[in-house]
Amino acid sequence: MPRSKSQTFRGCLLITISALGSAGCRAKTEKPAPHAPQSAATEAPLAKSNDADQQPDESPPKPAAGGPATTTLPAAILESIVGCWQLEDRERWMIQRTGANGAQVVRELLEHADRGSKAGYAKRAALPAPISFNAAENTLGFSTAGPSHALLFVFSVNADELEGRWATSHAPGAAYEWLAGNVSLRRCAAAPNTPEKTVP
């Protein structure tokens, strides 16, 4: 899948993804159409929420000075994110090194991933996604497949956790919109059988 050589998080962490067209996070000012609500649980399975009908968040962080994002990660951050991460029994992420200073993430769905339409979603989610770093915001991010729409995950490293937030784009080229609820992943209790390796 082709991707742009450079990506940018700007304002509320903008990102350009060639496979999806140019898109960025923005606050949603119009009211959602009543016939097409999307829940945070549907768009981003890792978002913590008790509201099954939750709408995209109307109050994302205020825009801040952005900067260029790069797939070349600082050595300390790269060292801190490589390995296995998991949220409860829903998903497991394997972050691997790519080349000398890069990384990619592979998501593994753990809940009924072999059943019906979720089997197709599991295959799409498992496609390796390169991770980008924004030095101005000190955040990382990657784009990935969602159950029905593209997802963007923007996160930071906090001790032994990855803490972040999902955004979704409902059409190629459409702006990303924040979803309510934060996500926190912890190191896997037991490392999977696949040894750590660097992907060429």
N, C-alpha and C positions, 0 to 999 in steps of 0.2 A: 504494500500500500504506500503510495508516494506521500511524503510529508515535506513541509517547508524546511529549508536549511536553517532558518532562524525563527524563533517564536518570541512573542512579547506579551508579558503580563503588564497591564498599565491601568491606572485608575483603580477599579475594583478588581484588578488582576486580569487584564486582557490576555487572550491567547489567540494566535493565528494558526490554524490547522489546515493544511492544504487539502486533506481528504474531505474536510467538511466545508471548505470555503472560509472566508475571513469572518471570524465571529468573536464576540467579547462579552464579558459579564456586564450586566447593567441592571439597574433597579427597574422593576416592572411597575409602570405608573397606571396603566389601564387596568380595569377590573377584568378578571378572567372570565371567559365565556362560560355561562352556566351549563352548557351542554358538553363541555370538554374539560372537566377538572382533572388534574393530575396530582396524585398524592406523593409525598416524599417517600413513603414506603415502596411505592411502585417504581418510581424513577431511580431511587438510590437505596438498595436494600440495606446498606450499612448505616443509614441515618437513624439516629435514636429518636423515636417519636412514639407517642401513645395515641396519636390522632390519625386514624386511617384516612381521613378526608383532608389532610393538611395540604394547603396550596403553596406554591413557590413563595419564598419569604419576600415580604414587601419592604423590609428594612435591612438591606445588605450593608456592610461597612461603608462609611463615607469614603469617597475617592481620595487616594493619597498619591504622592509622587511615585511614578512607576519607573521602570528601567528595562533594559534589554534582558531577555531570558536566554539562557544557553544550556546546551546539553552537556557542557563540560562542568562537572561538579567539583567543588572544593574537596580536597582529600579528607578532611575531618568529617564533613557531612556525608560523603560517600561511604566512609567506613561505618558511620553510625546507622545507615539505612539498609545496607546489604544484609540479606538473610530472609528469614521467614517471619511473617506477621499475620496475626489472626484476630478476628472479632468473633468472640463466642464460638458458635458452631455454624456460622453462616458462610463465611468466606475465608480463604487462606491466600495470602499474597506472597509470592517469591520475588524478591528484588535481587537482580543479578548485575554484576559489573559488565559493562560493554566497553571494549577497548581499554585505554589507560585511565580515563577519567569520566566515563559515562556509566549510566545505569538504565535498566529497563525493569518493568514490573509485569508479572504474569498473575492474573487473578484466577483463582480456582473456587468455583461455587460448590458449596458442600451440602446445601439443602435440596434434595430431590433433583439434582442436576441432570439426571438421566431420564426424566419424565417429560413427555410431550414437547410443547414449545420451549420449555426451559432448557431442553437439551441443546437447541440451536443457540439460545442465549449463552449457555455455558461455553460453547465453542467460540463465540465471538468475544466473550469476556476474557478468554484465555489467550487471545492474541497478544504478543509482547508489545508493550507500549513504552516508548522512550520517556524518561523523566527529565524535565527541564528545571533549571534553577534561576530564580530572580534575586540577585544580590541586593537590590534596592529594598525589596520587601522581606528578604531572607525567607523566602518560601519556595517550595517545590510544587510541581504539578504535572499531570499527564491526562491525556484524553483516552477514553475507552468506550466500549459499547455498553448501552443500557438495555433494559428489557424491551423497550420500544423506541427510545430516543438516545442520541449521543450524550455522554456524560463527561464532565471535566471535574477532576479532583485536585484541589489546591490544599497543600498541607505543610506542616513544619514538624521538626523533630523535638520532642520534649522528654528528656531522660530516656526511659524505656518505652515510650509511646510515640506513635505517629498520630498527630491531631490535625484534623482538616475538615473540609466542607465540600459538599457536592454542588455542582451547577449543571443545568440541563439545557440543551438546545433542541427545540421541537421540529426543526427543519434545517437542511443544509444551508449554510450561510446566515441562519438566524442567530440573534444574540443569545448568549448564555444567560440564564437567570438562576440566581442562588436558590437552593432549596433549604427550607428551615431545618435546623438540627445539625449538631456537630457530630463528627465521627472520630472514634479513638480506637486505634489498633495496638495490640500488645504483641510482644515476641511470642512465637509459638512455644507452648509448654514443652514439646518434644520436637526436635528438628526432624523434618521428613527424611526419607531415605536418600533423596537426591542430594549429592554433595554440592557444595558451593562451587561455582565455576565462573570463569569470565567468558562472556559471549563475544566472539570476534566482531 
